[in-house]
Amino acid sequence: MKVTEHISNSKDTIFSFEILPPLKGKGIEDLYAGIDPLMEFNPPFINVTYHREEYQYKEMGNGLLKKVSVRKRPGTVGICAAIMNKYKIDAIPHLICGGFSKEETESALIDLKFLGVDNVLALRGDPIKSEQIFTPAQGGNAYALDLIKQMDEMNQGQYLHEETKNNPSNFCIGTAGYPEKHFEAMNMSTDLKYLKMKVDAGADFIVTQMFFDNSKYFSFVKKCREIGINIPIIPGIKPITTLKHISFLPKFFHVDFPDALSNELSKCKTNDQVKQVGKEWGINQAKELKDNNVPVIHFYTMGKGESVKNIAKAVF
Ligand code: FAD
């Protein structure tokens, strides 16, 4: 079922979460062990991230180094199929522009259509780790906007080289939004302008980058509504669980901790103390979002299902 249908069929805020495919070599059982405890909160869908290749240098044994392309977390599509099969709920694969030509994108979408996947989160992807600037693959989409346009055309039966009006896809298309602005955007206004273009091109729902200050989400939603973005805007939140997160999350995701949170985190000396602060903050954030009737709360688990469960227990 489409995310938009799940939302319109639900009287209350929906619980959902996002998982990462396991590192190469790890089994899917580890993933199930993280999902199982969250099933009691009845998520109607689970997002599965997509991880592109990165470059590593391997010793050749003769003093030379060889540049090799490595994908550490493959398996997004297979995991979606496994989730749909095991839990009988929807799985939402993330699909990125980076590393895909338009032909490869089309083939990936055809695979998803055959699998019965109804929703796809369409993203540009970050620059490859060793590069400063995002570079599209040859013949690939440069922005999420272009990917959404390609998906929208497929939804109308227009494939890259064929028109098959009898067999269009019917994807519900998700896109990313940034309550604190995307880090490359010149300012909030240009970022919102491009978000509006993504919506006009066919996006059906927005999932936000994580944020720790609900006022930033509420202000973002207000600005979106003012420029005519009327689709659901799903807030994404992340429990802080380790001392490492204190510097990693702001650096990697370009988000700020509000003073009340940073003051509490500054006092923490152990991971357990951080986990407690993160749990209390997450509960308060989720409660306020739910009280404001957000359609869904999307939890970034990043492999920390237990912390998400602690928050969900107090809120759902
Ligand atoms: P875009 O919407 O293309 O925007 C990128 C930048 O370009 C922005 O600064 C925007 O303002 C600007 N821009 C947009 N359109 C245009 C245009 N037409 N002309 C000029 N400028 C433009 N990454 C992954 O690799 N895998 C994942 O699974 C993944 N999941 C994510 C899930 C969510 C909910 C979010 C919020 C992010 C996720 N990301 C993921 C990260 C995402 O890929 C990065 O944030 C990436 O840098 C931008 O992706 P986007 O889809 O927002 O890009």
Boltz pocket constraint, residues with backbone or C-beta under 6 A from the ligand:
constraints:
  - pocket:
      binder: B
      contacts: [[A, 48], [A, 49], [A, 50], [A, 51], [A, 52], [A, 94], [A, 95], [A, 96], [A, 122], [A, 123], [A, 124], [A, 125], [A, 126], [A, 127], [A, 142], [A, 143], [A, 144], [A, 145], [A, 175], [A, 176], [A, 177], [A, 182], [A, 183], [A, 184], [A, 185], [A, 186], [A, 190], [A, 191], [A, 192], [A, 194], [A, 207], [A, 208], [A, 209], [A, 210], [A, 236]]
      max_distance: 6.0
